[in-house]
């Protein structure tokens, strides 16, 4: 339910807290981590975005979308692009 709330909040423009709640509710939800990372990147919180997107990749290694989305944030900070 928290992910649905996060999606609704994204449409309303207040998305990050909803996805933060979603990952607290289910810390293994790769989709919620991905969405949280996207929200943080949109809010120019690069380090938090990278951490959330890395977590999305750890939770679902086949989730290529998270890996690809993470690259601009990594490049912006001049960090390594491999999740660790």
Beta strands, then each sheet from edge to edge (+ up, - down):
end
